[in-house]
């Protein structure tokens, strides 16, 4: 009824996207952005649209403009950090995470960016500090379990999840959906395949109901954890049905021009690997690396890639990724040596309080 009502345009675009009508949804998002270019939710969605289509420069420009307004909110920070991560700009991701922390934001980006560099002590420091500094943050109690997970200590991570749940007096059916997904993923990687199936099946559902696009980029891995668990307990037909359904959706994303992000390309590579197509998996991994995939340190221990451990092409690609990550790590370590960021953050927190 009111064609200038930006919130209505925004939520209508979201409803259309949920129905798979991405063209109409994008048109409405762009219309809303023209009405109010500094509306945070709208601008973030426009940036995401650009990123989905591979126009990362435009996406970055939209997000940087949002960060210049007073009190921009958390979304531009998170989305831009994800953009930097998926385009291989880990040093920029770390710098932005520091900027967000100085403005009162959570420390997820610091935890993740230091883990991506293999700087485990620093990542652990920020995980534990978040527990202390942000006791009211609903995710704070979970972050200590992330560090051993990133390092391949999946059983240790699962123990920390169990301890946290016991301390809070909650079961998996009482926690947020994403928590349960992460828990089931950790079960699978720790070798508790039956437990992973029991946890994940009710959350994901049968293959014909799965829509890859409905999963957050950080939880889409769970689909492979379930398929891999099926394989490990001797029910390959269930695994293949799930993996083939994913393959069809990956191909649909490609046909629609949405298969540009390195995270999606990496996911497609692992899907080919779990289907047993080694050559296709390595070729897709190469494309993911060209697009900016740099999750070397946190993906290296993933047992789902063990079939490629002795593959020369795979080894060469991993060496290439490691070299670039290590180059950026030197840059971040040099900056950290020149500036005591924790002390700087202490001052900023004291001034806010």
C-alpha positions in Angstrom: 0.0 0.0 0.0 2.9 2.3 0.6 5.5 1.8 -2.2 8.1 3.9 -0.3 8.0 1.8 2.9 11.5 0.4 2.9 10.8 -2.2 5.7 7.9 -3.6 3.7 10.1 -3.8 0.5 12.8 -5.5 2.5 10.7 -8.2 4.1 8.8 -8.9 0.9 12.1 -9.4 -0.8 13.0 -11.9 2.0 9.7 -13.8 1.6 10.3 -14.0 -2.2 13.8 -15.2 -1.7 12.5 -17.9 0.6 10.3 -19.1 -2.3 13.3 -19.2 -4.6 12.2 -16.1 -6.5 15.6 -14.5 -6.4 15.2 -12.2 -9.4 12.1 -10.5 -7.9 13.7 -10.5 -4.5 16.8 -8.7 -5.8 14.7 -6.1 -7.7 12.8 -5.3 -4.5 16.1 -5.1 -2.4 17.5 -2.7 -5.0 14.3 -0.6 -5.0 14.5 -0.4 -1.2 18.2 0.6 -1.3 17.4 3.5 -3.7 14.7 4.7 -1.3 17.0 4.5 1.7 20.7 3.7 0.8 21.8 3.8 4.5 19.3 1.3 5.8 21.5 -1.3 7.3 19.4 -4.4 6.7 18.7 -3.4 3.1 22.2 -2.4 2.2 23.6 -5.7 3.7 21.2 -7.7 1.5 22.2 -5.7 -1.6 25.9 -6.4 -0.7 25.1 -10.1 -0.3 23.4 -10.1 -3.7 26.5 -8.7 -5.3 28.7 -11.2 -3.6 26.5 -14.1 -4.7 27.0 -13.0 -8.3 30.7 -12.7 -7.8 30.9 -8.9 -7.7 32.9 -8.8 -4.5 34.2 -5.2 -5.1 30.6 -3.8 -5.2 29.7 -5.8 -2.1 32.7 -4.4 -0.2 31.9 -0.9 -1.3 28.3 -1.1 0.1 29.5 -2.5 3.4 32.3 0.0 3.9 29.9 2.8 3.3 27.6 1.4 6.0 30.6 1.3 8.4 31.1 5.0 8.0 27.8 6.0 9.5 27.4 6.4 13.3 26.6 3.2 15.1 26.3 1.0 12.1 25.2 -2.1 13.9 26.9 -5.6 13.8 25.6 -6.9 10.4 28.0 -4.9 8.2 30.9 -6.0 10.3 30.0 -9.7 10.1 29.1 -9.8 6.5 32.3 -7.9 5.5 34.4 -10.2 7.6 32.9 -13.2 5.9 33.5 -11.5 2.5 37.2 -11.0 3.4 37.5 -14.5 4.6 36.0 -16.0 1.5 38.1 -13.9 -0.8 41.3 -14.8 1.0 41.9 -11.4 2.7 42.6 -12.8 6.1 44.7 -9.9 7.3 41.8 -7.5 6.4 39.4 -9.8 8.2 41.6 -9.5 11.3 41.9 -5.7 11.1 38.1 -5.4 10.7 37.5 -7.7 13.7 39.7 -5.5 15.8 37.8 -2.4 14.7 34.5 -4.1 15.6 35.8 -5.1 19.0 36.8 -1.5 19.7 33.3 -0.4 19.0 31.8 -2.9 21.4 31.3 -5.9 19.1 31.8 -9.5 20.0 35.1 -11.3 19.4 34.0 -14.0 16.9 36.1 -12.4 14.1 39.2 -12.3 16.3 38.7 -15.9 17.4 38.2 -17.1 13.8 40.9 -14.9 12.1 43.6 -16.0 14.5 42.5 -19.6 14.0 42.7 -19.2 10.3 46.4 -18.2 10.7 47.1 -21.2 13.0 47.7 -18.8 15.9 46.1 -21.0 18.4 47.1 -19.1 21.6 45.7 -15.9 20.3 42.5 -17.5 19.2 42.1 -19.2 22.6 42.8 -15.9 24.3 39.9 -14.2 22.6 37.6 -17.1 23.1 38.2 -17.1 26.9 38.1 -13.3 27.1 34.8 -13.3 25.4 33.4 -15.6 28.1 34.6 -13.1 30.7 33.8 -9.8 28.9 30.4 -10.8 27.5 28.7 -13.2 29.9 25.3 -12.1 28.6 26.1 -13.0 25.0 24.1 -16.2 24.2 27.1 -17.8 22.3 29.8 -16.9 24.7 29.7 -20.2 26.6 30.2 -22.2 23.4 33.3 -20.4 22.0 35.9 -22.3 24.1 34.8 -25.5 22.3 35.7 -23.9 18.9 39.5 -23.9 19.4 40.1 -27.6 19.8 37.6 -28.2 17.0 39.6 -25.9 14.7 42.8 -27.8 15.7 41.3 -31.2 15.0 40.7 -32.1 18.6 37.1 -33.1 18.0 36.7 -35.3 21.0 38.0 -32.5 23.3 35.6 -30.1 21.6 32.8 -32.5 22.2 33.7 -32.8 25.9 33.6 -29.0 26.2 30.2 -28.9 24.6 29.0 -31.6 27.1 30.4 -29.7 30.0 28.8 -26.5 28.9 25.4 -28.2 28.4 25.7 -29.8 31.9 26.6 -26.5 33.5 23.6 -24.8 31.9 21.3 -27.7 32.7 20.2 -28.1 29.1 19.8 -30.9 26.6 20.2 -30.7 22.8 16.5 -30.4 22.3 16.6 -27.2 24.5 19.4 -25.3 22.7 19.3 -23.2 19.6 19.0 -25.1 16.3 22.5 -24.0 15.2 24.1 -25.3 18.4 22.6 -28.7 17.8 23.9 -28.7 14.3 27.4 -27.9 15.5 27.2 -30.6 18.1 26.2 -33.2 15.6 29.0 -32.1 13.3 31.5 -32.5 16.1 30.1 -35.9 16.9 30.7 -37.0 13.3 34.3 -35.7 13.2 35.1 -37.2 16.5 34.1 -40.7 15.3 30.7 -40.9 17.0 28.9 -41.6 13.8 25.8 -43.2 15.3 25.4 -40.3 17.7 25.8 -37.8 14.8 23.1 -39.5 12.8 20.7 -39.4 15.9 21.5 -35.7 16.3 21.4 -34.6 12.7 18.7 -36.6 11.1 15.8 -34.9 13.0 17.4 -31.5 12.3 18.1 -31.9 8.6 15.4 -34.3 7.4 15.3 -36.7 4.4 17.2 -35.8 1.2 14.2 -34.7 -0.8 13.5 -31.9 1.8 17.1 -30.5 1.9 17.8 -27.1 0.4 21.4 -26.2 0.6 20.6 -22.5 0.2 18.6 -22.6 3.5 21.8 -23.3 5.5 24.1 -20.6 6.7 27.5 -20.8 5.1 29.0 -22.0 8.4 26.5 -24.8 8.9 26.2 -26.2 5.4 29.2 -28.5 6.3 26.7 -30.4 8.5 25.1 -32.0 5.4 28.5 -33.6 4.7 28.9 -34.7 8.3 25.6 -36.6 8.1 26.4 -38.2 4.7 29.9 -39.2 5.9 28.4 -40.7 9.0 26.1 -42.8 6.8 29.1 -44.0 4.9 31.0 -44.9 8.0 28.2 -47.0 9.6 27.6 -48.9 6.4 24.5 -47.4 4.9 26.0 -45.9 1.6 22.6 -45.7 -0.1 21.5 -43.0 2.4 24.7 -41.2 1.9 24.6 -41.3 -1.9 21.0 -40.0 -1.9 22.0 -37.0 0.2 25.1 -36.3 -1.8 23.4 -36.6 -5.2 20.7 -34.2 -4.0 23.4 -31.7 -2.9 25.1 -32.2 -6.3 22.0 -31.3 -8.2 21.6 -28.1 -6.1 25.2 -27.2 -6.6 24.8 -27.5 -10.3 21.6 -25.4 -10.1 23.6 -22.7 -8.2 26.2 -22.7 -11.0 23.5 -22.4 -13.7 22.0 -19.4 -11.9 25.3 -17.7 -11.6 25.6 -18.1 -7.9 28.6 -20.4 -7.6 31.4 -17.8 -7.1 32.2 -17.8 -3.3 35.2 -19.8 -2.3 33.2 -21.4 0.5 30.6 -22.8 -1.9 33.3 -23.9 -4.3 35.1 -25.7 -1.5 31.8 -27.3 -0.4 31.2 -28.5 -4.0 34.7 -30.0 -4.0 34.1 -32.0 -0.9 30.8 -33.2 -2.2 32.6 -34.6 -5.2 35.1 -36.2 -2.9 32.5 -37.9 -0.8 30.9 -39.2 -4.0 34.2 -40.8 -4.8 35.2 -38.6 -7.8 38.7 -37.7 -6.8 39.7 -35.8 -10.0 36.6 -33.6 -9.9 37.1 -32.9 -6.2 40.7 -31.7 -6.8 39.6 -29.6 -9.9 36.8 -27.9 -7.8 39.2 -27.4 -4.9 41.6 -25.6 -7.3 38.8 -23.3 -8.3 37.9 -22.6 -4.7 41.5 -21.7 -4.0 41.6 -19.4 -7.1 38.5 -17.7 -5.6 40.2 -17.1 -2.3 39.7 -20.2 -0.1 42.3 -20.0 2.7 40.9 -22.2 5.5 44.1 -24.3 5.4 44.8 -24.5 9.2 41.3 -25.3 10.3 40.5 -27.7 7.5 43.8 -29.6 7.4 42.8 -32.1 10.2 39.3 -32.8 8.7 39.2 -36.6 8.3 36.7 -36.3 5.4 39.7 -35.3 3.2 41.9 -38.2 4.2 41.4 -39.9 0.8 43.5 -37.1 -0.8 46.3 -37.2 1.8 48.8 -38.7 -0.7 47.5 -37.0 -3.9 50.2 -34.9 -5.4 47.8 -32.3 -6.9 46.1 -31.9 -3.5 49.5 -31.6 -1.7 50.6 -28.9 -4.1 47.4 -26.9 -3.8 47.6 -27.1 0.0 51.2 -25.9 -0.1 50.1 -22.9 -2.2 47.3 -22.0 0.2 49.6 -22.4 3.3 52.2 -20.1 1.7 49.7 -17.3 1.2 48.2 -17.7 4.7 51.6 -17.7 6.3 52.5 -14.5 4.3 49.5 -12.7 5.7 50.2 -14.1 9.2 53.6 -12.4 9.2 51.9 -9.1 8.5 49.4 -9.5 11.3 52.1 -10.7 13.8 54.2 -7.6 12.9 51.2 -5.3 13.5 50.4 -7.1 16.8 54.0 -6.6 18.0 53.8 -2.9 17.2 50.5 -2.4 19.0 49.2 -3.9 22.2 45.7 -4.4 21.0 44.3 -6.0 24.2 45.4 -3.0 26.2 43.9 -0.7 23.6 40.6 -2.6 23.9 40.7 -2.3 27.7 40.9 1.5 27.3 38.0 1.6 24.8 35.9 -0.6 27.1 36.7 1.6 30.1 35.7 4.8 28.2 32.4 3.2 27.2 31.6 2.2 30.8 
